[in-house]
Amino acid sequence: MKKGTIIIFIFLLMPTLSNYALPQEEHVERVVSIEVPVRVYKKGHFIRDLSIHDFLLHEDGVQQKIDAVYLIKKKTIEREEKHEEAVKTREPEIASRNFVFVFEIHTYLPKLNEVMDYFFNKVMLPGDSLKVYTPVRAYTIKEDSFKILSKQKIADQLKAKLRKDIVMRASDYRSLYEQIRKIVYTEGFEAVEDPMCMTVLRKMKALQQVDVSKLTQLAESLKQTEGQKHVFLFYQKQSLPIP
């Protein structure tokens, strides 16, 4: 499904402070342009052929005049429409795109190879940024990297690091599982209620859950980042059964 963003420009006449301090002077107004990004879908499909006359915009119950509409796909202005009598508009600033991948999984699935290849070859554009949080550490893909290596090479390196970190996290989980298995094998299922066994089970459960506090910290840090933010959470609910 092809997606895009429609940018609506409206212009407001704002009185300057001199209007209040010196009422006897000539009334002066300044033009302020405001961008309003919108996306319009119908039955899951993005609507591309809307005109400037298809939009109404109100502020505090008062209808505002729309002077320009732009259809933007990724970082390209595909179409624009303006009123002939409109105040001269500036082209909208195309916001930078910040992608964040958060992996909370215990098994590296082959499908992840397809996801990484598709993202780097079909989605990632010059000027975009990417941060990847694995179960072990964080990685930042800088724009300079693409001047040295091809997109596919960077994708391959990231897949290797991701696989290594996921396996490392899984080893911790399997180690705990082996402790439980040995206890049950030697002492029976009644031993599961033993305090030591319960401690191990709680550690296993913690490894299966998403750390909400870390996601909250990430959300707070993204508030300080300019541009578009796209966060993808890869979550695996359970990889090994708990007896």
Residue, then its C-alpha position, 0 to 999 in steps of 0.5 A: m500500500k502506497k502511503g504519503t502525507i498531505i501538508i495543508f498550509i493556512f495563513l493567519l493574520m497576527p496583530t503586532l504588539s505595536n497595535y496595543a502599545l501605540p493604538q494611534e499608529e497605523h494598524v500592522e499585521r503579519v502573516v504566519s504560515i502553519e503546516v498541518p500534516v494529514r493522512v486520509y484513508k478509506k478502507g485501509h487505502f491511502i487517498r491520493d487524489l484529494s484537492i484543496h477543496d476537499f479540506l475544511l479547517h477550523e480553529d476555535g470554531v472559526q473556519q480558516k482559509i487554506d492557501a496550499v496543499y502538498l502531497i508528499k511521499k517520503k521526502t519528495i513533493e509529488r503534487e501541490e495545489k494553491h489558490e491563485e489569490a493566495v499569499k505566496t507560500r514557501e514549500p514545506e520543510i520535509a522533516s527528517r525521519n528517525f527510525v527506532f527498532v526495539f528487539e525483545i525476542h529470544t529466537y532469531l527468526p529467518k524472517l528478520n533477514e527479509v525485514m532488514d534487507y527490505f528496510f535498508n534497500k526500500v525504506m531507508l533514505p539519505g538523511d534518515s537515522l536508525k537506532v537499534y536496541t537489541p536485548v544486549r546493547a544499542y546501535t546507531i546507524k549514522e548517515d556517514s556509514f552509507k558513504i563507506l559501505s553499501k546498504q546491503k553490507i550495512a544490513d548484513q553487518l546489523k543482522a550479524k550483530l542482532r543474531k549474536d545479541i539475541v543468541m546471547r540473551a537466549s543463552d541466559y534464558r536456557s541456563l535458567y531453564e536448565q536449572i529448573r529442569k534439573i531441580v524438577y528431575t531430581e526432586g519432582f514437580e513439588a520442588v517448583e514451590d521451593p524459594m530457590c526455584m521460584t527465584v529462578l522462575r521469576k528471572m525467567k519471567a522477567l526475561q520474557q517481559v518487555d521492560v516498560s521503564k526502558l520504553t518510557q525512557l526511549a519515548e522521553s528521549l524521542k521527544q527531544t528529537e526533531g523530525q518524524k519518529h517511527v518506532f518498531l517493537f519486535y516482541q516474542k512472548q515466549s520462547l521456552p516453556i516454563p514447567 
